[in-house]
């Protein structure tokens, strides 16, 4: 037999009689309540950009779920509701309450059965902001490999780099030199005057390029990416640091 909503159970002859303390306890009430069907109400000050009928989108939740669980579901519903908006929007709920008592914000760890019965509405208030756009991962064959060549002073980083640039001609390598030791990149390879203090990109005689970095490493990478976008072929980036 199914139980009543208010902590009572049908009694059958011979059936085990539950103690009064258990039948009237709050935890027992929550256990027999089952599912709740609640309606959402967004605070007007948030200016929801789309119209919808809350009765057409009831929230079916368990009385044992917590307030923060309902917040998560309301945020997910909002994302789906505004998915076709331009730009798509997201919401971070800060306050949730039963609209019968708008002065009482509910604690996030409390159970819904303590504050709602099926058919009631909950109000939410929070921050609306543009949703982060999901970007499809770039295929591996479209990525540019980056090699970091590092070590203590005199360990042979620049010697190895010069060897790579002299011995191979197949790949076009962009070099970012982020420190200057006792031996710099071979002047003959640079086909330029000695590296100036300015940050610039220098084309080498093997078709590679050298970006001399005196500032932020990110700026040097951006320069290389700009060159790639302009049509320059770059197969690999090597950073000496």
C-alpha positions in Angstrom: 0.0 0.0 0.0 1.2 3.5 -0.8 1.7 5.9 2.1 -0.1 9.2 2.6 1.8 12.5 2.1 1.7 13.5 5.8 3.8 10.9 7.5 1.1 8.3 7.9 0.9 4.8 6.6 -2.0 2.4 6.1 -2.2 -0.2 8.8 -2.9 -3.8 8.0 -3.6 -6.4 10.6 -0.4 -8.1 11.5 1.7 -5.5 9.9 4.6 -3.9 11.7 3.5 -0.7 13.4 6.0 2.1 13.1 6.8 4.0 16.3 5.1 7.3 16.6 8.5 9.1 16.7 9.5 7.7 13.4 6.1 8.3 11.7 6.0 11.9 12.7 9.7 12.7 12.1 10.8 15.2 9.5 13.2 12.7 7.9 10.3 10.2 7.5 8.1 12.9 5.9 10.9 13.6 3.4 11.4 10.0 2.6 7.7 9.4 1.6 7.2 12.6 -0.2 8.6 11.3 -3.5 9.0 13.6 -6.4 8.2 17.3 -6.6 7.0 19.3 -9.5 8.1 23.0 -9.2 7.9 26.0 -11.5 10.7 28.5 -12.0 10.3 32.3 -11.7 13.2 34.5 -12.8 13.5 37.8 -11.1 12.4 40.6 -13.5 15.5 42.7 -12.9 17.6 40.1 -14.7 15.7 40.9 -18.0 15.5 37.4 -19.5 15.9 37.9 -23.3 13.4 35.2 -24.2 9.8 34.5 -23.2 8.6 31.2 -22.0 5.7 29.6 -20.1 6.9 28.2 -16.7 4.0 25.8 -16.6 5.2 24.2 -19.9 8.6 23.6 -18.3 8.1 22.2 -14.8 11.1 21.0 -12.8 10.7 17.5 -11.6 12.9 17.0 -8.6 13.2 14.7 -5.6 12.4 16.0 -2.1 15.7 14.7 -1.0 17.6 16.9 -3.5 19.2 20.0 -2.1 18.7 23.7 -3.0 22.0 23.8 -4.8 20.9 20.8 -7.0 17.9 22.9 -8.0 20.1 25.9 -8.8 22.2 23.7 -11.1 19.1 22.5 -12.9 17.8 26.0 -13.3 21.1 27.2 -14.7 21.2 24.3 -17.2 17.6 25.1 -18.2 18.5 28.8 -18.8 21.5 27.7 -21.0 19.2 25.6 -23.1 16.5 28.3 -23.2 19.0 30.9 -24.5 21.1 28.6 -26.7 19.8 30.2 -29.9 20.3 33.7 -28.5 23.1 35.8 -30.1 25.4 35.4 -28.2 24.2 32.4 -26.1 23.9 33.2 -22.5 24.8 31.6 -19.2 23.6 32.3 -15.6 25.1 32.1 -12.2 22.4 31.9 -9.6 23.2 33.5 -6.3 19.8 33.3 -4.5 16.9 30.9 -4.6 13.6 31.1 -2.6 10.0 29.9 -2.4 8.0 32.8 -3.9 5.5 32.4 -1.0 8.2 33.9 1.2 10.3 36.2 -0.9 12.2 37.5 2.2 13.7 34.1 3.0 16.7 33.0 0.9 17.2 29.2 1.1 20.4 27.6 2.3 22.1 25.7 -0.5 22.6 22.5 1.5 19.0 22.2 2.7 16.7 19.7 1.2 13.9 20.8 -1.1 11.3 18.8 0.8 11.8 21.1 3.8 10.6 24.2 1.8 8.4 23.1 -1.1 5.4 21.0 -1.9 4.5 19.9 -5.5 3.1 22.7 -7.6 4.8 25.6 -5.9 7.2 28.1 -7.6 10.8 29.0 -6.8 12.3 32.3 -7.5 15.9 32.8 -8.7 18.2 35.7 -9.0 21.7 35.8 -10.3 24.1 37.1 -12.9 23.6 36.7 -16.7 26.7 36.7 -18.9 27.7 35.5 -22.4 28.3 31.8 -22.5 31.8 30.5 -23.3 31.8 29.3 -26.9 32.9 25.7 -27.4 35.6 25.4 -30.0 36.1 22.2 -31.9 39.6 20.7 -31.3 42.0 21.5 -34.1 43.1 18.3 -36.1 46.6 17.1 -35.3 47.8 17.7 -38.9 46.8 21.4 -38.5 48.8 22.0 -35.4 52.3 23.5 -35.4 54.7 21.6 -33.1 56.7 23.6 -30.6 60.1 22.4 -29.3 61.7 24.1 -26.2 65.4 24.0 -26.1 66.7 24.8 -22.7 69.6 24.2 -20.4 72.2 26.0 -18.3 74.7 28.5 -19.8 77.3 26.7 -21.9 75.3 23.4 -22.2 75.3 23.6 -26.0 71.8 24.9 -26.8 72.9 27.3 -29.4 75.4 24.9 -30.9 72.6 22.3 -31.3 70.3 24.9 -32.8 72.9 26.0 -35.3 73.4 22.4 -36.3 69.7 21.9 -36.9 69.5 25.0 -39.0 72.5 24.1 -41.1 71.8 20.4 -41.7 68.2 20.4 -42.6 66.4 22.2 -45.4 63.1 20.4 -45.6 61.2 22.1 -42.8 60.7 25.8 -42.3 61.4 26.4 -38.6 60.6 29.6 -36.6 63.2 30.2 -33.9 62.4 32.2 -30.8 65.7 33.1 -29.0 64.8 34.2 -25.5 68.3 34.6 -24.1 71.7 35.6 -25.4 74.7 33.5 -24.2 78.3 33.7 -25.2 77.6 32.2 -28.6 74.8 33.7 -30.6 73.1 32.2 -33.7 75.6 32.1 -36.6 75.8 35.5 -38.3 76.0 33.8 -41.7 72.7 32.1 -41.0 71.1 35.3 -40.1 72.5 37.2 -43.1 72.0 40.3 -41.0 73.9 42.6 -38.7 74.2 41.5 -35.1 70.8 41.2 -33.3 69.6 44.5 -32.2 67.8 45.3 -29.0 64.6 45.6 -30.9 62.2 42.7 -31.1 61.9 41.6 -34.7 61.7 38.6 -37.1 64.7 37.8 -39.3 64.6 35.5 -42.3 67.6 33.1 -42.6 69.2 31.8 -45.8 67.7 28.4 -45.3 64.1 29.8 -45.4 63.7 29.7 -41.6 63.1 32.7 -39.5 64.4 34.0 -36.1 62.4 36.0 -33.7 64.7 37.8 -31.2 62.7 38.3 -28.0 63.5 41.2 -25.7 60.0 41.4 -24.4 57.1 38.9 -23.7 57.4 35.5 -25.2 53.7 35.7 -26.1 54.4 38.7 -28.3 57.0 36.7 -30.3 54.6 33.8 -30.8 51.9 36.2 -32.0 54.3 37.7 -34.5 55.0 34.2 -35.9 51.3 33.4 -36.0 50.7 36.6 -37.9 53.3 35.6 -40.4 51.6 32.3 -40.9 48.2 33.9 -41.4 49.8 36.2 -44.0 50.9 33.1 -46.0 54.4 32.2 -44.7 55.1 28.5 -44.4 56.1 27.5 -40.9 56.4 23.8 -40.1 57.8 24.1 -36.6 58.6 26.5 -33.8 61.7 26.1 -31.6 62.2 28.2 -28.5 65.8 28.6 -27.1 65.6 29.7 -23.5 
